[in-house]
Every structure is written in C-alpha cells, then in structure tokens.
Amino acid sequence: MRRPIAVAQSHSRLLTSGVLLAAQSLLLTLPALPASADDSGPAVRGSAHMGAGVLAHEGVQGRPTGTRVAQTEGVDVSSHQGNVAWSTLWKSGVKWAYVKATEGTSYRNPYFAQQYGGSYDAGMIRGAYHFGTPDTAGGAAQADYFVDHGGAWSKDGRTLPGVLDIEYNPYGATCYGRTSSQMVSWIRDFLNRYKQRTGRHATVYTSTNWWKQCTGNYSGFGASNPLWIARYASTVGPLPAGWGFHTMWQYTSTGPTVGDHDKFNGALDRVKALANG
C-alpha cells in the first residue's frame, strides 16, 4: 500500500533533522584547533612580530619620499621569515638587521641562530629584539629573559643594543589591560633592568598612535633611549612625546626578500657608533 505523500515528506524532514542534529553533536565534541597567526581569531602566543599590529591598526599610507639626509637600509625578522637569504639582502644594500629573540618569558625564536648569526656572517651589524607582553610577566622579568636568550650586548662593533618592541597587543586588549601609568611603569622596569644587565640603553620600538593611547604620550624615555618609529607612510610623521628625532624607522612590511624594511637615520658610520656605544 502506497504511503500518502504528506506522510512521506514528514518522515523525510524528520530524517534530515536527525542527521543535522547528529552532525552538530559531533562537531561539539571535536577538540578545538589552535588558532594560527593567519586566522581572524586571537593569535598564538609567540607569533607576534615587529609591526604586525601597526599594519593591522594603522594601515599603509604610502612609501618614503626622497631625502638628502643620509639613511642606511636595514631589516627586521622573526620566525615568520624562517631561514633568511642574508647574502641576497647584503647585495641589495641592507647593512643592518634586528632579529626577534624572545617574547614574554617563555618564547624563543627557533630561527634565531640562523638569523642572528647569518646576518653577522653576511657582514651586517645586527641586534636582537624582544616583543613585550605586559599582561604575562613584569618588565624586569622579561628583560632578564631577553638578555639570557639572545638579547645581550658586546662591544665588538657589530652588535647593536637590544630593542623593546612595545606595540598593539595581538592577543587581546590593545593596551594589555594596563592603565597608562601601569604601562609606563612596566616599560621603565624593562628598560632599567636591561641597562643594569648590559650597560646599554635599550631602543624603544613603537608607533606614535599606540604610544599616545597606551602610555598617555609619556615623555620620560626620550633623553636616554633611542626611538625606532613604526609608520608605513611617506614620512615618519609626529613622534611620541620626549623624542626630538628618531634613530630608526620601520617604513614598510612589504619590502624585497623579507617584508619588514627599515631606515637608519644616518650613514653607516652612525650605525657603527650605536653598536659601539
């Protein structure tokens, strides 16, 4: 006996609903996959690199215009670049480099040896940088971790002082959940400990917009700590309070061979002078 069409359709809908419910139930029980640096969700701890937040929050307004002031080309790299073709960069005119060494108190760049040693072997003056995460540990503790894992300094004429990369938080709240005064205290603790450990003043890498938002445009570091400004535009633009000039400028994230290219505000002899202290 043939079923009525309406009854058959009802059974079909029930079967379809059952399949969908079962599929949804299965998805809920599957383990979550870790986010990657390319996902739209939160980044994986350790995946941060110099300028990523600047590009995401401030974008690109152009490329540097011509200037008569002597400038020296450099690059900055992290694990995102993997093994770097340093000889290619050297032949293209790149004379100095900074390599990410650490982040927080638990991450070390797995490519640090190839990148730090390779840039030196190619003839470059090079240094190391630390990506600061004020929400995970104190400034002094992170400075210690940095110095102990690649961020130390030696007066060999080829080693630049360490850099504190302090910028947009890729893992959550822009200012890491810190008030302006708390942020200034954290940065001061890092810089003071680095000076105690190495005898050198660390360079501060940041963007003016972030600095204004998260430190209240604090002006107390400019007298001693060099400034590395991040801005993807035709000029460096306004600087954070306390600095009358910049020492380095990260001007693009889309340069040749490796993305992040920089200009030192001076000829090569000034880069050597910074290395020598």
C-alpha positions, 0 to 999 in steps of 0.5 A: 500500500502506497504511503500518502505523500504528506506522510512521506515528506514528514518522515523525510524532514524528520530524517534530515533533522536527525542527521543535522542534529547528529552532525552538530553533536559531533562537531561539539565534541571535536577538540578545538584547533589552535588558532594560527597567526593567519586566522581572524581569531586571537593569535598564538602566543609567540607569533607576534612580530615587529609591526604586525599590529601597526599594519593591522591598526594603522594601515599603509599610507604610502612609501618614503619620499626622497631625502638628502639626509643620509639613511642606511637600509636595514631589516627586521625578522622573526620566525615568520621569515624562517631561514633568511637569504642574508647574502641576497639582502647584503647585495641589495644594500641592507647593512643592518638587521634586528632579529626577534629573540624572545617574547614574554618569558617563555618564547624563543625564536627557533630561527634565531641562530640562523638569523642572528648569526647569518646576518653577522656572517653576511657582514651586517651589524645586527641586534636582537629584539624582544616583543613585550607582553605586559599582561604575562610577566613584569618588565624586569622579568622579561628583560632578564629573559631577553638578555639570557636568550639572545638579547645581550650586548658586546662591544665588538662593533657589530652588535647593536643594543637590544630593542623593546618592541612595545606595540598593539597587543595581538592577543587581546586588549590593545593596551594589555589591560594596563592603565597608562601609568601601569604601562609606563611603569612596566616599560621603565622596569624593562628598560632599567633592568636591561641597562643594569644587565648590559650597560646599554640603553635599550631602543624603544620600538613603537608607533606614535598612535599606540604610544599616545593611547597606551602610555598617555604620550609619556615623555620620560624615555626620550633623553636616554633611549633611542626611538625606532618609529613604526609608520608605513607612510611617506614620512615618519610623521609626529613622534611620541612625546620626549623624542626630538628625532628618531634613530630608526624607522620601520617604513614598510612590511612589504619590502624585497626578500623579507617584508619588514624594511627599515631606515637608519637615520644616518650613514653607516658610520652612525650605525657603527657608533650605536653598536659601539656605544 
